[in-house]
Amino acid sequence: MSLDLPPVHDDLAFLAPLSEQRAGVLVDFLAAGAPSTVLDLGCGWGELLLRVVDRVPSTRGRGVDQDESALAHGRELASARGLADRVGFESADIRAMTEPADAVICIGASQVWGDPVETAGPLDYVAALTALRSLLPRGGRLVYGEGIWSRPPTAAATAPLAGRHDEYVDLGTLTRLATDHGFAVLGAGEATLDEWDEFEGGFTAGYARWLLDHPDDHPDADEVRGLAARQRAAYFQGYRGVLGLAYLRLVAL
Ligand SMILES: C[S@@+](CC[C@H](N)C(=O)[O-])C[C@H]1O[C@@H](n2cnc3c(N)ncnc32)[C@H](O)[C@@H]1O
């Protein structure tokens, strides 16, 4: 039986290292394009999508993910905020999306356009940028949240990831790839260490609350303790400060 861990949305506003301040900048950027349609690919529960739709009353939003429980939470949030008539959450593979939108959000999900994750190859940025460009008209806006190296990778950092130094590129290389594949870069930055600590802390908190809510000799307790220990080690002894998440504000050319 699978573990009954608390949903990660209990502890995180976004399923990404994303502060309220940065989320505001991204919403402002998308709203400034006055989009009629906004598509969020790998939306999770769609917090950013919901904020854009809330900001632009004429916009319709579409969130796509394959995680049914995240989608269900997104639908609940949409109803609670009076947005259910303008935002839909669909269960689908984002690689199957072909219908363009005026604005697109893709944060932390672009690995799907490359080789399967199990092959542990380098991230295929070009495949992702090409797929995303095909969904936008000229002038359409894209918020692209993408994995990068913040610092040159170390063996300790790559061990819990794909185990290779060429899995990611740095921020400068990513902005060049974006300009080479049909976009103008209106803004580029990366998640801070505080944003990462908050994000990783959301998972830590979920494990801790499970352990607090169950007896020490619960049949699943060793598994949860092991998951928590591996997550802390992967982050604190591994990729903290090395794995980054870029946030690019792009306009399609
Ligand atoms: C790191 S999370 C980011 C969620 C959201 N964009 C956010 O920032 O809060 C990546 C999401 O991509 C989704 N995902 C991964 N592969 C997918 C696929 N092939 N089709 C649809 N969604 C996918 C996962 O279920 C997950 O919710």
The ligand as an ORCA input file, in Angstrom:
! r2SCAN-3c Opt
* xyz 0 1
  C       7.944     20.801    -10.186
  S       6.227     20.542    -10.448
  C       5.741     22.199    -10.825
  C       4.269     22.489    -10.623
  C       3.841     23.894    -10.946
  N       4.284     24.310    -12.265
  C       4.305     24.880     -9.909
  O       5.258     25.611    -10.170
  O       3.728     24.910     -8.808
  C       6.145     19.717    -12.033
  C       4.746     19.258    -12.428
  O       4.801     18.703    -13.738
  C       3.892     17.614    -13.794
  N       4.238     16.751    -14.921
  C       5.377     16.030    -15.093
  N       5.330     15.362    -16.262
  C       4.144     15.672    -16.861
  C       3.536     15.298    -18.096
  N       4.142     14.500    -18.990
  N       2.308     15.813    -18.385
  C       1.689     16.629    -17.492
  N       2.240     17.040    -16.313
  C       3.446     16.545    -16.002
  C       4.040     16.963    -12.428
  O       2.913     16.162    -12.114
  C       4.171     18.185    -11.515
  O       2.933     18.606    -11.018
*
